[in-house]
């Protein structure tokens, strides 16, 4: 499944996601290949509109307010919310990398952030997200590429505060679909986080373009 660390011709170093996805990387839409051609020092910046951001159970309201203090989730909902996205790659060790993600959501009365770090280990061929500052949750990631070239990211095992394994009924299971719309010439994203007992935790969908 996973490719070698170097191309056979010219010994050109492959990007972090290219090594992680292996041959599946070439099945991504060319614009997604560009977006995820990530090496140490690279930065991708974009801006766009979240067409919808919505929550589920009102029982989770205290959790949203607490999580907002750690740049994790937030209580606001709405339509057509402007947002800014940035991710950069940092080498942290022998074949280990951190992809730092910054997301700003510009609600009418308040700007909220949802920040995370994707830790990639190319020796183990795995990746996990550290969510919040300080880390509130660690989620293992499963990556796949669809027939139409979209990137699907699912969460697997989760650890509270990065340490304590969570049983299934406490997990917030996520699925994120990254795509590119050729007709509108923009990137697209659709995400749902849900819990087996409480239902939807957060759902959002939007589009954005790269800032050159």
Secondary structure, DSSP 8 states (H G I E B T S, - for coil): ----SB-TTTT-B--HHHHHHGGGGGGS-HHHHHHT---TT-EEEEEEEEEEEEE--GGGHHHHHHHHTTTS--S--EEEEEEEEEEEEEEEETTEEEEEEEEEEE-SS-EEE--EEEEEETTTTEEEEEETTTT-EEEEEEEEE-TTS-EEEEEEEEEETTTEE--GGG--EEEEEEEEETTTTEEEEEEEEEETTTEEEEEEEEEEEE--
